Amino acid sequence: MQKHLRKTLLTVLGWFLVVAGVAALVLPGPGLLLLLAGLVVLSQEYEWAERRVEPVKDKAFEVAKAGVSTMPRILMSGLGALCVIAVGVVWWLNDIEIPEVGPLGPELPFGGWATGSGIVLSGFVALGLLIYSVKRWRPEAKAERKGS
């Protein structure tokens, strides 16, 4: 029974990360990294996923390195992450009401702390990944730029 439960949980988590990664390819977020994380989780149980980990990993790392190769890219990525956090705060404020003043935020669909906190968390994840990418790949990206 334990084996079936483990396989089910890994499969659900893996597919959740894969779907989130595919969505983040077109939405703000680290799409390839989420896709890679999903494939890594699925590779614990499925051979087909294990075969796809390395190519996706290579592409994700290549894109991450390109994203920190110049200061304007780093600054724009950081600004984008801060904008996502600001949007999350606005969505969060939609749920707060002050007597005699009314709601702090505008009328937004699915407004409130649940949606807002998810958006804010996404922004902080993006900032964290940007910082990691700068520390991990920036020196290598700079060296490649100077060499070419």
Wavefront OBJ file of the C-alpha trace (Angstrom):
o trace
v 0.000 0.000 0.000
v 2.843 2.413 0.860
v 4.397 1.895 -2.590
v 1.132 2.784 -4.363
v 0.633 5.875 -2.199
v 4.201 7.061 -2.894
v 3.792 6.528 -6.636
v 0.460 8.368 -6.639
v 1.844 11.333 -4.680
v 4.948 11.588 -6.883
v 2.818 11.371 -10.021
v 0.398 14.082 -8.845
v 3.226 16.387 -7.722
v 5.225 15.762 -10.900
v 2.309 16.480 -13.220
v 1.367 19.561 -11.196
v 4.892 20.924 -11.687
v 4.891 20.007 -15.390
v 1.545 21.759 -15.983
v 2.677 24.797 -13.946
v 5.897 24.862 -15.969
v 4.070 24.755 -19.276
v 1.772 27.562 -18.066
v 4.778 29.581 -16.886
v 6.325 29.343 -20.346
v 3.725 31.893 -21.495
v 2.970 33.535 -18.123
v 5.473 35.258 -15.848
v 7.517 32.637 -14.113
v 10.359 30.151 -14.439
v 8.664 27.821 -16.922
v 11.583 25.634 -17.915
v 12.753 25.263 -14.332
v 9.279 24.190 -13.158
v 9.021 21.812 -16.107
v 12.427 20.392 -15.206
v 11.387 19.973 -11.557
v 8.255 18.117 -12.652
v 10.236 15.788 -14.901
v 12.758 15.112 -12.122
v 9.911 14.128 -9.779
v 8.243 11.971 -12.452
v 11.581 10.343 -13.321
v 11.538 8.696 -9.886
v 8.739 6.446 -11.167
v 8.744 6.654 -14.971
v 11.538 5.855 -17.404
v 10.073 8.085 -20.152
v 10.431 11.103 -17.828
v 14.000 10.169 -16.932
v 14.962 10.241 -20.625
v 13.658 13.801 -20.930
v 15.351 15.282 -17.853
v 18.786 15.933 -19.407
v 17.618 17.769 -22.572
v 15.232 19.981 -20.573
v 17.936 20.588 -17.945
v 20.418 21.667 -20.626
v 17.902 24.062 -22.183
v 16.762 25.461 -18.806
v 20.345 26.161 -17.752
v 21.149 27.695 -21.151
v 18.161 30.042 -20.879
v 19.004 30.907 -17.248
v 22.591 31.746 -18.269
v 21.383 33.909 -21.174
v 18.988 35.699 -18.813
v 21.842 36.968 -16.647
v 24.397 37.619 -19.374
v 23.854 41.406 -19.360
v 22.948 43.941 -16.681
v 19.871 45.217 -18.569
v 18.462 41.662 -18.611
v 19.109 41.252 -14.897
v 17.535 44.631 -14.119
v 14.476 43.942 -16.301
v 14.009 40.518 -14.709
v 14.253 42.028 -11.240
v 11.825 44.785 -12.185
v 9.438 42.209 -13.617
v 9.530 40.187 -10.392
v 8.891 43.335 -8.333
v 5.938 44.185 -10.596
v 4.492 40.705 -10.004
v 4.808 41.278 -6.243
v 3.081 44.678 -6.579
v 0.215 43.109 -8.550
v -0.117 40.483 -5.820
v -0.359 43.178 -3.158
v -3.104 44.955 -5.123
v -4.991 41.672 -5.485
v -4.564 41.028 -1.754
v -5.918 44.490 -0.849
v -9.112 43.722 -2.755
v -10.258 41.732 0.284
v -9.584 44.438 2.908
v -12.340 46.860 3.779
v -12.067 49.851 6.113
v -15.304 51.075 7.737
v -16.492 54.390 6.291
v -13.810 54.189 3.563
v -14.657 50.984 1.730
v -12.363 48.451 0.097
v -8.675 49.330 -0.231
v -8.283 47.652 -3.581
v -10.281 47.658 -6.787
v -12.987 45.093 -7.572
v -10.928 42.253 -9.036
v -11.952 38.719 -9.994
v -10.828 36.181 -7.379
v -9.508 39.070 -5.289
v -8.378 38.494 -1.748
v -5.570 37.130 0.332
v -5.522 33.660 -1.283
v -4.937 34.892 -4.816
v -2.793 37.839 -3.744
v -0.501 35.748 -1.576
v -0.009 33.259 -4.410
v 0.972 36.049 -6.783
v 3.302 37.630 -4.196
v 4.910 34.230 -3.570
v 5.459 33.823 -7.327
v 7.257 37.160 -7.404
v 9.521 36.162 -4.530
v 10.269 32.817 -6.210
v 11.222 34.719 -9.367
v 13.513 37.020 -7.349
v 15.091 34.042 -5.619
v 15.716 32.280 -8.925
v 17.173 35.481 -10.369
v 19.585 35.815 -7.446
v 20.543 32.141 -7.750
v 21.057 32.522 -11.515
v 23.233 35.599 -11.062
v 25.422 33.811 -8.512
v 25.535 30.542 -10.452
v 25.768 31.587 -14.118
v 26.712 35.286 -14.311
v 30.510 34.748 -14.186
v 30.303 32.079 -16.886
v 27.969 34.205 -19.043
v 30.300 37.226 -18.745
v 33.306 35.100 -19.737
v 31.461 33.737 -22.768
v 30.414 37.263 -23.833
v 33.999 38.530 -23.605
v 35.297 35.505 -25.508
v 32.941 35.922 -28.445
l 1 2 3 4 5 6 7 8 9 10 11 12 13 14 15 16 17 18 19 20 21 22 23 24 25 26 27 28 29 30 31 32 33 34 35 36 37 38 39 40 41 42 43 44 45 46 47 48 49 50 51 52 53 54 55 56 57 58 59 60 61 62 63 64 65 66 67 68 69 70 71 72 73 74 75 76 77 78 79 80 81 82 83 84 85 86 87 88 89 90 91 92 93 94 95 96 97 98 99 100 101 102 103 104 105 106 107 108 109 110 111 112 113 114 115 116 117 118 119 120 121 122 123 124 125 126 127 128 129 130 131 132 133 134 135 136 137 138 139 140 141 142 143 144 145 146 147 148
